[in-house]
Amino acid sequence: MEDHPPQTAAAQQARIRVIALGDELLAGAGDARALGWIGRAVASEQDPSARIELFVSALPGETSAALAERWDTAVTERMDAEAQAEGLLEHRVVIGMGAADVTAGISLARSRLNLAKILDGLERMRVPAFVVGPPPSLDRGRTASVRELSAAFEDVCARRRIPYVDTVAALEGHDQWTADLARGGDRPGQTGYGLIAWLVLHGGFGTWLGTS
């Protein structure tokens, strides 16, 4: 019987399935490269074996209330319990929280409860979560409301020791972000999505994935 070469470290490592939930920004709407920020972030952490799998579930204009109603189905449908049980696959969930709660008039207290419901459910499933907050708008009044919403989301995550990326704090007044929104009608393009991806990567995304 011939001896077989030992498996490489990469071959022995379990695949990582990233399930991403969010709105049109998660889907990369307006991005000429159709990558969005999540595609760019994952690509930066990908290895030659393509160990990371990305499954995106995005709905345009989704509020935290709507996401709280569908998250469990969206996640469960994209999980492979058998592969996980065999140690071949790990699951992670990225949540891109949008600013639709501002438009819908949802109170901050209700927004907090909606996110808490999702995160507590993922904790019960023992699936690690990573949350990215809504970015600023060209409208200063709306951005002020988005800032409050983001702070509420961040507090929910902090209480559960879950990574949170505050994009509004970093991008408000940023020249490149503002110029990109102006070109896209208050929606980011390649530059804007690249900036969000940079924030995500520097917000501990690789450490959370276990890839860097």
C-alpha positions as a Python dict, from the first residue, in 0.01 Angstrom:
ca = {
    (1, 'M'): (0, 0, 0),
    (2, 'E'): (138, 338, -98),
    (3, 'D'): (194, 598, 165),
    (4, 'H'): (-14, 912, 117),
    (5, 'P'): (132, 1254, 192),
    (6, 'P'): (1, 1416, 508),
    (7, 'Q'): (-277, 1669, 468),
    (8, 'T'): (-175, 2029, 465),
    (9, 'A'): (-289, 2259, 745),
    (10, 'A'): (-533, 2427, 504),
    (11, 'A'): (-687, 2094, 405),
    (12, 'Q'): (-736, 1998, 770),
    (13, 'Q'): (-910, 2321, 856),
    (14, 'A'): (-1287, 2335, 850),
    (15, 'R'): (-1457, 2553, 592),
    (16, 'I'): (-1615, 2874, 716),
    (17, 'R'): (-1965, 2951, 596),
    (18, 'V'): (-2047, 3319, 638),
    (19, 'I'): (-2420, 3388, 631),
    (20, 'A'): (-2481, 3761, 581),
    (21, 'L'): (-2812, 3933, 655),
    (22, 'G'): (-2906, 4291, 572),
    (23, 'D'): (-3050, 4539, 325),
    (24, 'E'): (-2956, 4672, -19),
    (25, 'L'): (-2615, 4794, 103),
    (26, 'L'): (-2525, 4439, 200),
    (27, 'A'): (-2620, 4334, -154),
    (28, 'G'): (-2383, 4597, -295),
    (29, 'A'): (-2654, 4792, -477),
    (30, 'G'): (-2490, 5067, -682),
    (31, 'D'): (-2149, 4897, -685),
    (32, 'A'): (-2012, 4863, -1039),
    (33, 'R'): (-1810, 4561, -926),
    (34, 'A'): (-2114, 4400, -760),
    (35, 'L'): (-1909, 4310, -453),
    (36, 'G'): (-2043, 4545, -188),
    (37, 'W'): (-1854, 4574, 139),
    (38, 'I'): (-1910, 4213, 245),
    (39, 'G'): (-1765, 4074, -78),
    (40, 'R'): (-1458, 4293, -43),
    (41, 'A'): (-1409, 4202, 324),
    (42, 'V'): (-1440, 3829, 263),
    (43, 'A'): (-1209, 3845, -40),
    (44, 'S'): (-944, 4012, 175),
    (45, 'E'): (-959, 3725, 426),
    (46, 'Q'): (-992, 3445, 172),
    (47, 'D'): (-708, 3193, 140),
    (48, 'P'): (-595, 2999, -171),
    (49, 'S'): (-816, 2705, -79),
    (50, 'A'): (-1127, 2930, -81),
    (51, 'R'): (-1211, 2808, 269),
    (52, 'I'): (-1463, 3089, 326),
    (53, 'E'): (-1809, 3047, 172),
    (54, 'L'): (-2035, 3353, 153),
    (55, 'F'): (-2414, 3325, 146),
    (56, 'V'): (-2590, 3663, 132),
    (57, 'S'): (-2955, 3714, 224),
    (58, 'A'): (-3048, 4077, 157),
    (59, 'L'): (-3380, 4258, 127),
    (60, 'P'): (-3407, 4620, 10),
    (61, 'G'): (-3529, 4870, 267),
    (62, 'E'): (-3541, 4613, 545),
    (63, 'T'): (-3611, 4738, 897),
    (64, 'S'): (-3481, 4576, 1213),
    (65, 'A'): (-3838, 4456, 1279),
    (66, 'A'): (-3856, 4274, 946),
    (67, 'L'): (-3511, 4125, 998),
    (68, 'A'): (-3607, 4007, 1347),
    (69, 'E'): (-3894, 3813, 1190),
    (70, 'R'): (-3695, 3636, 919),
    (71, 'W'): (-3341, 3594, 1052),
    (72, 'D'): (-3387, 3243, 1195),
    (73, 'T'): (-3531, 3101, 874),
    (74, 'A'): (-3270, 3276, 661),
    (75, 'V'): (-2987, 3140, 875),
    (76, 'T'): (-3121, 2789, 923),
    (77, 'E'): (-3183, 2741, 550),
    (78, 'R'): (-2819, 2824, 480),
    (79, 'M'): (-2665, 2604, 748),
    (80, 'D'): (-2525, 2254, 700),
    (81, 'A'): (-2575, 2084, 1036),
    (82, 'E'): (-2430, 1753, 914),
    (83, 'A'): (-2103, 1908, 794),
    (84, 'Q'): (-2080, 2106, 1116),
    (85, 'A'): (-2130, 1794, 1327),
    (86, 'E'): (-1850, 1623, 1137),
    (87, 'G'): (-1617, 1916, 1201),
    (88, 'L'): (-1598, 2004, 833),
    (89, 'L'): (-1777, 2338, 852),
    (90, 'E'): (-1809, 2633, 1088),
    (91, 'H'): (-2089, 2887, 1067),
    (92, 'R'): (-2068, 3264, 1118),
    (93, 'V'): (-2338, 3531, 1079),
    (94, 'V'): (-2270, 3888, 968),
    (95, 'I'): (-2552, 4137, 1017),
    (96, 'G'): (-2553, 4462, 820),
    (97, 'M'): (-2798, 4683, 1005),
    (98, 'G'): (-2955, 4944, 778),
    (99, 'A'): (-3111, 5282, 846),
    (100, 'A'): (-3466, 5190, 741),
    (101, 'D'): (-3585, 5215, 1103),
    (102, 'V'): (-3536, 5592, 1074),
    (103, 'T'): (-3764, 5613, 770),
    (104, 'A'): (-4019, 5377, 925),
    (105, 'G'): (-4033, 5573, 1250),
    (106, 'I'): (-3938, 5275, 1466),
    (107, 'S'): (-3838, 5384, 1816),
    (108, 'L'): (-3483, 5332, 1939),
    (109, 'A'): (-3614, 5105, 2214),
    (110, 'R'): (-3785, 4883, 1959),
    (111, 'S'): (-3479, 4882, 1733),
    (112, 'R'): (-3269, 4769, 2028),
    (113, 'L'): (-3511, 4489, 2111),
    (114, 'N'): (-3518, 4370, 1751),
    (115, 'L'): (-3140, 4339, 1731),
    (116, 'A'): (-3125, 4182, 2077),
    (117, 'K'): (-3376, 3918, 1966),
    (118, 'I'): (-3154, 3824, 1671),
    (119, 'L'): (-2831, 3816, 1868),
    (120, 'D'): (-2980, 3619, 2156),
    (121, 'G'): (-3120, 3368, 1908),
    (122, 'L'): (-2781, 3325, 1745),
    (123, 'E'): (-2624, 3280, 2088),
    (124, 'R'): (-2868, 2997, 2160),
    (125, 'M'): (-2765, 2840, 1828),
    (126, 'R'): (-2399, 2893, 1923),
    (127, 'V'): (-2333, 3082, 1601),
    (128, 'P'): (-2090, 3377, 1634),
    (129, 'A'): (-2222, 3713, 1514),
    (130, 'F'): (-2053, 4024, 1374),
    (131, 'V'): (-2260, 4343, 1334),
    (132, 'V'): (-2200, 4639, 1103),
    (133, 'G'): (-2396, 4957, 1163),
    (134, 'P'): (-2569, 5188, 912),
    (135, 'P'): (-2358, 5453, 735),
    (136, 'P'): (-2428, 5828, 719),
    (137, 'S'): (-2644, 6002, 460),
    (138, 'L'): (-2595, 6326, 266),
    (139, 'D'): (-2891, 6457, 467),
    (140, 'R'): (-2753, 6593, 795),
    (141, 'G'): (-3084, 6556, 975),
    (142, 'R'): (-3114, 6194, 872),
    (143, 'T'): (-2753, 6130, 965),
    (144, 'A'): (-2819, 6262, 1316),
    (145, 'S'): (-3096, 6003, 1352),
    (146, 'V'): (-2875, 5732, 1203),
    (147, 'R'): (-2605, 5822, 1457),
    (148, 'E'): (-2851, 5766, 1742),
    (149, 'L'): (-2967, 5440, 1588),
    (150, 'S'): (-2609, 5318, 1547),
    (151, 'A'): (-2532, 5403, 1911),
    (152, 'A'): (-2832, 5197, 2020),
    (153, 'F'): (-2717, 4901, 1809),
    (154, 'E'): (-2364, 4933, 1943),
    (155, 'D'): (-2485, 4924, 2302),
    (156, 'V'): (-2683, 4605, 2237),
    (157, 'C'): (-2369, 4444, 2093),
    (158, 'A'): (-2142, 4572, 2370),
    (159, 'R'): (-2363, 4418, 2636),
    (160, 'R'): (-2321, 4082, 2462),
    (161, 'R'): (-1952, 4129, 2373),
    (162, 'I'): (-2029, 4103, 2004),
    (163, 'P'): (-1811, 4293, 1753),
    (164, 'Y'): (-1975, 4608, 1617),
    (165, 'V'): (-1849, 4843, 1346),
    (166, 'D'): (-1978, 5200, 1380),
    (167, 'T'): (-1963, 5321, 1019),
    (168, 'V'): (-2150, 5648, 1073),
    (169, 'A'): (-1890, 5779, 1319),
    (170, 'A'): (-1606, 5701, 1081),
    (171, 'L'): (-1766, 5815, 756),
    (172, 'E'): (-1964, 6125, 852),
    (173, 'G'): (-1789, 6419, 688),
    (174, 'H'): (-1540, 6193, 508),
    (175, 'D'): (-1459, 6362, 176),
    (176, 'Q'): (-1441, 6045, -33),
    (177, 'W'): (-1759, 5903, 121),
    (178, 'T'): (-1951, 6226, 67),
    (179, 'A'): (-1835, 6258, -294),
    (180, 'D'): (-1929, 5897, -364),
    (181, 'L'): (-2279, 5944, -222),
    (182, 'A'): (-2325, 6260, -427),
    (183, 'R'): (-2247, 6065, -745),
    (184, 'G'): (-2480, 5781, -654),
    (185, 'G'): (-2779, 5973, -524),
    (186, 'D'): (-2711, 5901, -153),
    (187, 'R'): (-2604, 5545, -231),
    (188, 'P'): (-2236, 5441, -225),
    (189, 'G'): (-2041, 5317, -524),
    (190, 'Q'): (-1706, 5140, -542),
    (191, 'T'): (-1530, 5398, -326),
    (192, 'G'): (-1797, 5396, -57),
    (193, 'Y'): (-1819, 5020, -35),
    (194, 'G'): (-1440, 5004, -23),
    (195, 'L'): (-1440, 5241, 274),
    (196, 'I'): (-1696, 5032, 462),
    (197, 'A'): (-1497, 4717, 387),
    (198, 'W'): (-1183, 4886, 524),
    (199, 'L'): (-1367, 4969, 846),
    (200, 'V'): (-1494, 4612, 876),
    (201, 'L'): (-1148, 4465, 822),
    (202, 'H'): (-998, 4703, 1078),
    (203, 'G'): (-1286, 4629, 1314),
    (204, 'G'): (-1162, 4278, 1383),
    (205, 'F'): (-1329, 4085, 1101),
    (206, 'G'): (-1031, 3856, 1041),
    (207, 'T'): (-988, 3783, 1410),
    (208, 'W'): (-1357, 3704, 1441),
    (209, 'L'): (-1339, 3471, 1141),
    (210, 'G'): (-1025, 3311, 1277),
    (211, 'T'): (-838, 3377, 952),
    (212, 'S'): (-596, 3647, 1073),
}
